Amino acid sequence: MSVKHLFVVIIILFSCRNNEQEIVPKLPKAVMVDIIAEMELAQSIYKFQDIDKKIAVDSVIEKIYISHHTSKNEFDESLKQYAQIPNELDEIYNQVINKLNMKQVELQQQMK
């Protein structure tokens, strides 16, 4: 293998490694955690409402995006980007679970 070929291979390897590291989702993890947790709560509330008085969950989710100064497209794009970084996505969902568990404890304490 010539030096020229070796140089090309090294450049390709480093460029591939840098592309993986360059994934920077638009929305920070903390915002993703908040949005996903609020969406889960909205969907849970929707499931337990009376059929006659159901609110449109889509409008509630749109309000969640607005409250976090983002849009469905930005959220979806960030989620796709985090999906390319499995450890980050796992961390986000673990934080969502923790946040929802804390909400459950708060509600249980309020009901006492």
Backbone as a printed PyTorch tensor [residue, N CA C, xyz], in Angstrom:
tensor([[[  0.8620,  -1.1730,   0.0000],
         [  0.0000,   0.0000,   0.0000],
         [  0.9050,   1.2320,   0.0000]],

        [[  0.5940,   2.1010,  -0.8830],
         [  1.4170,   3.3060,  -0.9720],
         [  1.0360,   4.3080,   0.1000]],

        [[  1.8840,   5.2620,   0.3000],
         [  1.6360,   6.3280,   1.2730],
         [  0.3810,   7.1020,   0.8810]],

        [[  0.2050,   7.2670,  -0.4190],
         [ -0.9610,   8.0000,  -0.9150],
         [ -2.2550,   7.2800,  -0.5230]],

        [[ -2.2840,   5.9740,  -0.7020],
         [ -3.4700,   5.1900,  -0.3460],
         [ -3.7040,   5.1950,   1.1690]],

        [[ -2.6300,   5.0600,   1.9090],
         [ -2.7310,   5.0950,   3.3610],
         [ -3.2900,   6.4330,   3.8350]],

        [[ -2.8290,   7.5080,   3.2370],
         [ -3.3150,   8.8480,   3.5750],
         [ -4.8130,   8.9730,   3.2970]],

        [[ -5.2740,   8.4490,   2.1670],
         [ -6.7020,   8.4940,   1.8120],
         [ -7.5200,   7.7010,   2.8170]],

        [[ -7.0480,   6.5200,   3.1890],
         [ -7.7640,   5.6850,   4.1590],
         [ -7.8560,   6.3990,   5.5070]],

        [[ -6.7800,   7.0060,   5.9550],
         [ -6.7820,   7.7250,   7.2320],
         [ -7.7610,   8.8950,   7.1890]],

        [[ -7.7770,   9.6230,   6.1060],
         [ -8.7060,  10.7530,   5.9810],
         [-10.1480,  10.2610,   6.0270]],

        [[-10.4370,   9.1780,   5.3410],
         [-11.8030,   8.6250,   5.3420],
         [-12.1940,   8.1940,   6.7470]],

        [[-11.3090,   7.5110,   7.4460],
         [-11.6210,   7.0670,   8.8070],
         [-11.8780,   8.2470,   9.7390]],

        [[-11.0530,   9.2610,   9.6730],
         [-11.2440,  10.4220,  10.5480],
         [-12.4940,  11.2090,  10.1720]],

        [[-12.7980,  11.2820,   8.8880],
         [-13.9950,  12.0290,   8.4850],
         [-15.2520,  11.3080,   8.9370]],

        [[-15.2500,   9.9760,   8.9090],
         [-16.4030,   9.2130,   9.3910],
         [-16.5730,   9.3920,  10.8920]],

        [[-15.4990,   9.3540,  11.6250],
         [-15.5720,   9.5160,  13.0740],
         [-16.0600,  10.9160,  13.4410]],

        [[-15.6270,  11.9220,  12.7520],
         [-16.0520,  13.2880,  13.0340],
         [-17.5300,  13.4930,  12.7400]],

        [[-18.0540,  12.8430,  11.7070],
         [-19.4770,  12.9820,  11.3920],
         [-20.3410,  12.4780,  12.5330]],

        [[-19.9250,  11.3810,  13.1720],
         [-20.6960,  10.8610,  14.2950],
         [-20.6950,  11.8580,  15.4500]],

        [[-19.5920,  12.5220,  15.6620],
         [-19.4820,  13.4440,  16.7780],
         [-20.1710,  14.7730,  16.4930]],

        [[-20.4420,  15.0500,  15.2500],
         [-21.0180,  16.3370,  14.8880],
         [-22.5320,  16.3980,  15.0650]],

        [[-23.1610,  15.2960,  15.4510],
         [-24.6080,  15.3050,  15.6430],
         [-24.9210,  16.1680,  16.8610]],

        [[-25.5140,  17.3180,  16.6040],
         [-25.8980,  18.2260,  17.6810],
         [-27.3680,  18.5730,  17.4820]],

        [[-28.2550,  17.8600,  18.1850],
         [-29.6800,  18.1450,  18.0360],
         [-30.0030,  19.5850,  18.4200]],

        [[-30.9900,  20.1490,  17.7430],
         [-31.3750,  21.5400,  17.9840],
         [-31.8840,  21.7340,  19.4090]],

        [[-32.7070,  20.8020,  19.8740],
         [-33.2640,  20.9330,  21.2230],
         [-32.3700,  20.2340,  22.2480]],

        [[-32.0390,  20.9150,  23.3310],
         [-31.2290,  20.2900,  24.3850],
         [-31.9870,  19.1500,  25.0670]],

        [[-31.2370,  18.2840,  25.7130],
         [-31.8510,  17.1260,  26.3780],
         [-32.9160,  17.5360,  27.3940]],

        [[-32.6390,  18.5700,  28.1620],
         [-33.5860,  18.9940,  29.1990],
         [-34.9310,  19.3910,  28.5950]],

        [[-34.8940,  20.0480,  27.4610],
         [-36.1370,  20.4530,  26.7930],
         [-36.8580,  19.2210,  26.2460]],

        [[-36.1010,  18.2890,  25.6730],
         [-36.7080,  17.0530,  25.1750],
         [-37.3860,  16.2940,  26.3160]],

        [[-36.7330,  16.2320,  27.4580],
         [-37.3040,  15.5460,  28.6200],
         [-38.6230,  16.2050,  29.0170]],

        [[-38.6200,  17.5190,  29.1190],
         [-39.8350,  18.2370,  29.5110],
         [-40.9690,  18.0120,  28.5170]],

        [[-40.6620,  18.1160,  27.2290],
         [-41.6980,  17.9600,  26.2040],
         [-42.2690,  16.5480,  26.2220]],

        [[-41.4050,  15.5430,  26.2520],
         [-41.8830,  14.1550,  26.2320],
         [-42.7080,  13.8510,  27.4800]],

        [[-42.2610,  14.3190,  28.6390],
         [-43.0100,  14.0820,  29.8770],
         [-44.3820,  14.7580,  29.8150]],

        [[-44.4220,  15.9870,  29.3420],
         [-45.7010,  16.6920,  29.2400],
         [-46.6220,  16.0310,  28.2230]],

        [[-46.0610,  15.5170,  27.1450],
         [-46.8710,  14.7950,  26.1590],
         [-47.4760,  13.5320,  26.7670]],

        [[-46.6750,  12.8140,  27.5200],
         [-47.1620,  11.5970,  28.1730],
         [-48.2980,  11.9160,  29.1460]],

        [[-48.1360,  12.9950,  29.9050],
         [-49.1990,  13.4010,  30.8310],
         [-50.4710,  13.7850,  30.0800]],

        [[-50.3230,  14.5250,  28.9930],
         [-51.4730,  14.9460,  28.1930],
         [-52.2100,  13.7320,  27.6280]],

        [[-51.4530,  12.7590,  27.1420],
         [-52.0850,  11.5680,  26.5900],
         [-52.7580,  10.7330,  27.6710]],

        [[-52.1830,  10.7070,  28.8690],
         [-52.8030,   9.9870,  29.9810],
         [-54.1050,  10.6440,  30.3980]],

        [[-54.0940,  11.9470,  30.4860],
         [-55.3210,  12.6830,  30.8430],
         [-56.3890,  12.4240,  29.7990]],

        [[-55.9970,  12.4550,  28.5470],
         [-56.9340,  12.2250,  27.4470],
         [-57.5990,  10.8550,  27.5630]],

        [[-56.8220,   9.8400,  27.9090],
         [-57.3490,   8.4750,  28.0010],
         [-58.3820,   8.3250,  29.1120]],

        [[-58.2690,   9.1260,  30.1670],
         [-59.1570,   8.9640,  31.3160],
         [-60.3070,   9.9610,  31.3600]],

        [[-60.5000,  10.7280,  30.3160],
         [-61.5920,  11.6880,  30.2740],
         [-62.8920,  11.0050,  29.8680]],

        [[-64.0080,  11.6710,  30.2080],
         [-65.3020,  11.2080,  29.7300],
         [-65.3430,  11.3600,  28.2190]],

        [[-66.0140,  10.4390,  27.5770],
         [-66.1010,  10.4770,  26.1120],
         [-66.7460,  11.7750,  25.6410]],

        [[-67.7440,  12.2750,  26.3790],
         [-68.4580,  13.4910,  25.9840],
         [-67.5760,  14.7350,  26.0650]],

        [[-66.6230,  14.7340,  26.9700],
         [-65.8760,  15.9550,  27.2610],
         [-64.3940,  15.8610,  26.8740]],

        [[-64.0720,  15.0170,  25.9300],
         [-62.6630,  14.8410,  25.5600],
         [-62.1040,  16.0990,  24.9060]],

        [[-60.9410,  16.4920,  25.3770],
         [-60.2410,  17.6000,  24.7370],
         [-59.3940,  17.0180,  23.6060]],

        [[-59.0860,  17.8230,  22.6420],
         [-58.2470,  17.3640,  21.5340],
         [-56.8000,  17.3250,  22.0010]],

        [[-56.2510,  16.1330,  22.0960],
         [-54.8820,  15.9790,  22.5830],
         [-53.8920,  16.6710,  21.6400]],

        [[-54.2150,  16.7300,  20.3550],
         [-53.3150,  17.4030,  19.4060],
         [-53.1560,  18.8840,  19.7350]],

        [[-54.2320,  19.5170,  20.1480],
         [-54.1290,  20.9410,  20.4830],
         [-53.3180,  21.1440,  21.7620]],

        [[-53.4260,  20.2090,  22.6920],
         [-52.6350,  20.2860,  23.9190],
         [-51.1520,  20.0970,  23.5900]],

        [[-50.8480,  19.1570,  22.7310],
         [-49.4580,  18.9200,  22.3490],
         [-48.8940,  20.1320,  21.6060]],

        [[-49.7100,  20.7520,  20.7730],
         [-49.2530,  21.9660,  20.0790],
         [-48.9270,  23.0680,  21.0940]],

        [[-49.7410,  23.1760,  22.1530],
         [-49.4660,  24.1600,  23.2030],
         [-48.1730,  23.8260,  23.9520]],

        [[-47.8800,  22.5430,  24.0820],
         [-46.6230,  22.1260,  24.7220],
         [-45.4440,  22.6110,  23.8870]],

        [[-45.5350,  22.4100,  22.5660],
         [-44.4570,  22.8980,  21.6920],
         [-44.3030,  24.4070,  21.8350]],

        [[-45.3990,  25.1210,  21.8160],
         [-45.3530,  26.5850,  21.9050],
         [-44.7350,  27.0210,  23.2330]],

        [[-45.1100,  26.3520,  24.3130],
         [-44.5790,  26.7490,  25.6270],
         [-43.0670,  26.5350,  25.7320]],

        [[-42.5520,  25.6500,  24.8880],
         [-41.1050,  25.4030,  24.8840],
         [-40.4170,  26.0870,  23.7000]],

        [[-41.1310,  26.9920,  23.0640],
         [-40.5980,  27.7900,  21.9480],
         [-40.0350,  26.9070,  20.8380]],

        [[-40.7860,  25.8880,  20.4730],
         [-40.3620,  24.9880,  19.4080],
         [-41.5710,  24.5730,  18.5820]],

        [[-41.3550,  23.6600,  17.6570],
         [-42.4350,  23.1760,  16.8040],
         [-42.3490,  21.6530,  16.7020]],

        [[-43.3960,  21.0630,  16.1480],
         [-43.4040,  19.6170,  15.9440],
         [-42.2250,  19.2080,  15.0640]],

        [[-41.9570,  19.9800,  14.0290],
         [-40.8510,  19.6520,  13.1230],
         [-39.5010,  19.6750,  13.8430]],

        [[-39.2600,  20.7020,  14.6490],
         [-37.9970,  20.7810,  15.3960],
         [-37.8730,  19.6300,  16.3910]],

        [[-38.9880,  19.3240,  17.0490],
         [-38.9880,  18.2170,  18.0110],
         [-38.6890,  16.9020,  17.2950]],

        [[-39.4040,  16.6460,  16.1910],
         [-39.2030,  15.4000,  15.4450],
         [-37.7720,  15.2840,  14.9250]],

        [[-37.2360,  16.3800,  14.4100],
         [-35.8700,  16.3710,  13.8960],
         [-34.8710,  16.0930,  15.0290]],

        [[-35.0730,  16.7250,  16.1770],
         [-34.1840,  16.4810,  17.3220],
         [-34.2920,  15.0320,  17.7830]],

        [[-35.5030,  14.4940,  17.7890],
         [-35.6930,  13.1050,  18.2020],
         [-34.9670,  12.1590,  17.2520]],

        [[-35.0280,  12.4320,  15.9620],
         [-34.2930,  11.6180,  14.9820],
         [-32.7840,  11.7130,  15.2240]],

        [[-32.3190,  12.9120,  15.5400],
         [-30.8890,  13.0880,  15.7930],
         [-30.4650,  12.3500,  17.0620]],

        [[-31.2720,  12.4560,  18.1250],
         [-30.9410,  11.7330,  19.3580],
         [-30.9930,  10.2230,  19.1350]],

        [[-31.8550,   9.7630,  18.2330],
         [-31.9380,   8.3390,  17.9320],
         [-30.6280,   7.8140,  17.3420]],

        [[-29.8450,   8.7020,  16.7630],
         [-28.5410,   8.3160,  16.2240],
         [-27.4670,   8.2570,  17.3190]],

        [[-27.8370,   8.7110,  18.5130],
         [-26.9230,   8.6790,  19.6620],
         [-27.6520,   7.9010,  20.7680]],

        [[-27.6670,   6.5770,  20.6890],
         [-28.4890,   5.7620,  21.5950],
         [-28.3160,   6.0640,  23.0760]],

        [[-27.0950,   6.3280,  23.5300],
         [-26.8830,   6.6200,  24.9570],
         [-27.6160,   7.8850,  25.3740]],

        [[-27.5920,   8.8870,  24.5100],
         [-28.2830,  10.1470,  24.8110],
         [-29.7950,   9.9220,  24.8710]],

        [[-30.3140,   9.1620,  23.9200],
         [-31.7550,   8.8950,  23.8860],
         [-32.1890,   8.1020,  25.1130]],

        [[-31.3900,   7.1060,  25.5010],
         [-31.6880,   6.3490,  26.7210],
         [-31.7200,   7.2620,  27.9360]],

        [[-30.7570,   8.1640,  28.0050],
         [-30.7050,   9.1030,  29.1260],
         [-31.9480,   9.9900,  29.1570]],

        [[-32.3760,  10.4480,  27.9900],
         [-33.5860,  11.2820,  27.9130],
         [-34.7790,  10.5090,  28.4500]],

        [[-34.9780,   9.2840,  27.9740],
         [-36.1410,   8.5120,  28.4190],
         [-36.0470,   8.1130,  29.8860]],

        [[-34.8600,   7.8730,  30.3900],
         [-34.7090,   7.6050,  31.8310],
         [-35.1080,   8.8340,  32.6460]],

        [[-34.7240,  10.0180,  32.1770],
         [-35.1020,  11.2470,  32.8670],
         [-36.6080,  11.4830,  32.7810]],

        [[-37.2120,  11.1300,  31.6480],
         [-38.6750,  11.2570,  31.5120],
         [-39.3580,  10.3620,  32.5330]],

        [[-38.9080,   9.1220,  32.6320],
         [-39.4910,   8.1830,  33.5970],
         [-39.3420,   8.7190,  35.0170]],

        [[-38.1630,   9.2210,  35.3560],
         [-37.9490,   9.7970,  36.6950],
         [-38.8720,  10.9720,  36.9500]],

        [[-39.0170,  11.8300,  35.9380],
         [-39.8710,  13.0060,  36.0930],
         [-41.3310,  12.5950,  36.3040]],

        [[-41.7980,  11.6200,  35.5340],
         [-43.1770,  11.1520,  35.6800],
         [-43.3890,  10.4620,  37.0280]],

        [[-42.3830,   9.7210,  37.4880],
         [-42.4780,   9.0980,  38.8090],
         [-42.5700,  10.1470,  39.9100]],

        [[-41.7910,  11.2270,  39.7760],
         [-41.8490,  12.3130,  40.7640],
         [-43.2290,  12.9760,  40.7570]],

        [[-43.8090,  13.1620,  39.5720],
         [-45.1580,  13.7400,  39.4720],
         [-46.1660,  12.8330,  40.1630]],

        [[-46.0120,  11.5350,  39.9890],
         [-46.9250,  10.5890,  40.6110],
         [-46.8370,  10.6710,  42.1330]],

        [[-45.6220,  10.7640,  42.6500],
         [-45.4310,  10.8770,  44.1000],
         [-46.0680,  12.1760,  44.6110]],

        [[-45.8570,  13.2730,  43.8700],
         [-46.4600,  14.5610,  44.2610],
         [-47.9770,  14.4610,  44.3250]],

        [[-48.5760,  13.8340,  43.3300],
         [-50.0330,  13.6890,  43.3220],
         [-50.5230,  12.8180,  44.4590]],

        [[-49.7990,  11.7630,  44.7450],
         [-50.1820,  10.8840,  45.8580],
         [-50.1120,  11.6240,  47.1810]],

        [[-49.1090,  12.4690,  47.3520],
         [-48.9820,  13.2510,  48.5760],
         [-50.0960,  14.2820,  48.6870]],

        [[-50.5020,  14.8600,  47.5810],
         [-51.5740,  15.8550,  47.5880],
         [-52.9170,  15.2070,  47.9260]],

        [[-53.0830,  13.9250,  47.6110],
         [-54.3450,  13.2410,  47.8370],
         [-54.4960,  12.7810,  49.2820]],

        [[-53.4120,  12.8250,  50.0700],
         [-53.4730,  12.3940,  51.4680],
         [-54.1360,  13.4170,  52.3320]]])
